[in-house]
Amino acid sequence: MQQGKPVFAQPMLYLPLSTFRRCVADHKGEHKVKDFSCLDQFFAMAFAQLTYRESLRDIEVNLRAQARRPAAILAWLDDAKHAGSY
């Protein structure tokens, strides 16, 4: 059984969310966004970069495979999204 945070979550803990939120607000990044927020997109692109994904299909396949993992492993994403009023 895994203990602690997943490897990807560890560097994401150092992301300054207040700065990220300010940049998104300054550039109106969430304008007309329904489901896939700027933070979700950043996490997806950071995951793709850190895991050496080479194409959109490769990114999609890998993210779908990760989504099938237990919810406890991906709970860090909810923690990051709800760390403030995003």
C-alpha positions as a Markdown table, in Angstrom:
| # | Residue | x | y | z |
|---|---|---|---|---|
| 1 | Met | 0.0 | 0.0 | 0.0 |
| 2 | Gln | 1.3 | 3.4 | -0.9 |
| 3 | Gln | 2.0 | 5.8 | 1.9 |
| 4 | Gly | 2.5 | 9.5 | 1.5 |
| 5 | Lys | 1.9 | 11.6 | -1.6 |
| 6 | Pro | 2.5 | 10.4 | -5.1 |
| 7 | Val | 5.8 | 11.5 | -6.8 |
| 8 | Phe | 4.0 | 14.0 | -9.1 |
| 9 | Ala | 2.3 | 15.6 | -6.1 |
| 10 | Gln | 5.5 | 16.4 | -4.3 |
| 11 | Pro | 6.8 | 19.1 | -6.7 |
| 12 | Met | 3.3 | 20.5 | -7.2 |
| 13 | Leu | 3.2 | 21.3 | -3.5 |
| 14 | Tyr | 5.7 | 24.1 | -4.3 |
| 15 | Leu | 3.5 | 25.7 | -6.9 |
| 16 | Pro | 2.6 | 29.2 | -5.7 |
| 17 | Leu | -1.2 | 28.9 | -6.1 |
| 18 | Ser | -1.8 | 32.6 | -5.2 |
| 19 | Thr | 0.5 | 33.7 | -8.0 |
| 20 | Phe | -1.1 | 31.2 | -10.4 |
| 21 | Arg | -4.6 | 32.5 | -9.5 |
| 22 | Arg | -3.5 | 36.1 | -10.0 |
| 23 | Cys | -2.1 | 35.4 | -13.4 |
| 24 | Val | -5.2 | 33.5 | -14.5 |
| 25 | Ala | -7.4 | 36.4 | -13.2 |
| 26 | Asp | -5.2 | 39.1 | -14.9 |
| 27 | His | -5.4 | 37.3 | -18.3 |
| 28 | Lys | -9.1 | 36.2 | -17.8 |
| 29 | Gly | -8.1 | 32.6 | -18.3 |
| 30 | Glu | -11.3 | 31.2 | -16.8 |
| 31 | His | -13.6 | 33.1 | -19.2 |
| 32 | Lys | -16.3 | 30.8 | -20.5 |
| 33 | Val | -14.6 | 27.7 | -18.9 |
| 34 | Lys | -17.0 | 24.9 | -18.1 |
| 35 | Asp | -15.1 | 21.8 | -16.9 |
| 36 | Phe | -11.4 | 21.9 | -17.6 |
| 37 | Ser | -10.0 | 24.8 | -15.5 |
| 38 | Cys | -6.7 | 26.5 | -16.0 |
| 39 | Leu | -5.3 | 24.7 | -12.9 |
| 40 | Asp | -6.5 | 21.3 | -14.4 |
| 41 | Gln | -4.8 | 22.2 | -17.7 |
| 42 | Phe | -1.6 | 23.2 | -15.9 |
| 43 | Phe | -1.5 | 19.9 | -13.9 |
| 44 | Ala | -2.1 | 18.0 | -17.1 |
| 45 | Met | 0.7 | 19.8 | -19.0 |
| 46 | Ala | 3.1 | 19.5 | -16.1 |
| 47 | Phe | 2.3 | 15.8 | -15.8 |
| 48 | Ala | 3.0 | 15.4 | -19.5 |
| 49 | Gln | 6.2 | 17.3 | -19.3 |
| 50 | Leu | 7.5 | 15.4 | -16.3 |
| 51 | Thr | 6.6 | 12.0 | -17.8 |
| 52 | Tyr | 8.1 | 12.8 | -21.2 |
| 53 | Arg | 4.8 | 12.5 | -23.2 |
| 54 | Glu | 5.3 | 13.2 | -26.9 |
| 55 | Ser | 1.8 | 13.7 | -28.3 |
| 56 | Leu | -1.7 | 14.6 | -27.3 |
| 57 | Arg | -2.8 | 11.0 | -27.7 |
| 58 | Asp | 0.0 | 9.8 | -25.5 |
| 59 | Ile | -1.0 | 12.4 | -22.8 |
| 60 | Glu | -4.7 | 11.4 | -23.0 |
| 61 | Val | -4.0 | 7.7 | -22.8 |
| 62 | Asn | -1.7 | 8.2 | -19.8 |
| 63 | Leu | -4.1 | 10.5 | -18.0 |
| 64 | Arg | -7.0 | 8.1 | -18.5 |
| 65 | Ala | -4.8 | 5.3 | -17.1 |
| 66 | Gln | -4.1 | 7.4 | -14.0 |
| 67 | Ala | -7.8 | 8.2 | -13.6 |
| 68 | Arg | -8.5 | 4.5 | -13.1 |
| 69 | Arg | -6.2 | 4.4 | -10.0 |
| 70 | Pro | -7.8 | 4.6 | -6.6 |
| 71 | Ala | -9.2 | 8.0 | -5.6 |
| 72 | Ala | -6.8 | 8.3 | -2.6 |
| 73 | Ile | -3.8 | 8.5 | -5.1 |
| 74 | Leu | -5.4 | 11.4 | -7.0 |
| 75 | Ala | -6.8 | 13.2 | -3.9 |
| 76 | Trp | -3.8 | 15.6 | -3.9 |
| 77 | Leu | -5.4 | 17.3 | -7.0 |
| 78 | Asp | -8.5 | 18.1 | -5.0 |
| 79 | Asp | -6.4 | 19.4 | -2.1 |
| 80 | Ala | -4.5 | 21.7 | -4.4 |
| 81 | Lys | -7.7 | 23.0 | -6.1 |
| 82 | His | -9.4 | 23.7 | -2.8 |
| 83 | Ala | -6.4 | 25.2 | -1.0 |
| 84 | Gly | -8.1 | 28.5 | -1.5 |
| 85 | Ser | -11.0 | 30.0 | -3.3 |
| 86 | Tyr | -10.0 | 29.2 | -6.9 |
